[in-house]
Amino acid sequence: MSSTTSSASAGKLSRPVRRAVLVVHVVASAGWLGLSLGLLALAVTAAGTGSAVTVEASVRAMKLFADWLLLPVAFLTLISGLVLSLGTQWGLARHRWVYIKFWLTLATTTATTFALRPGLGTTVAAVAAGEPLPDATGLMMGPIVSLSAYVFMTVISVLKPWGLTRRGRRLRATPRRPVQPAERTRRTA
């Protein structure tokens, strides 16, 4: 190994890669927040209208967004966040704000997969069969909870509160051994 060890080989992302992944993460996160806001607008429309056509169009649009956009954006946010946390000085379990963001992202992705999408499927089936909107409050709760979580995660991403975790304090207290360049050996003929 040469004395010019790249940051990637030391377990850290190079600056161009870090910036690219950061852009992907911010765009995916903003997209997820925007999708949640759109779902909330559609849920409020479905709950507040007297028109069966508008209710059906709103819940069908919600299902379309949930089926085709939410999960890819959620997984892109989760994966890019993991890459950033593991490939930068922030680490996954060194700072409380990163740790909390990870678990909230995982929880909201899980809720989207196992609660929101199946619930929308049931709602669309009921409305398409001519039944009234089954649970207007429940229809709005998913987008309200997720929107609240994403706004909270955005705030802590900017403010970076709460300091280090116990693991982060322990890692910071551990003296680092400097990396020595590999010695070059010469062959003599």
Disulfide bonds with the S-S distance in Angstrom:
none
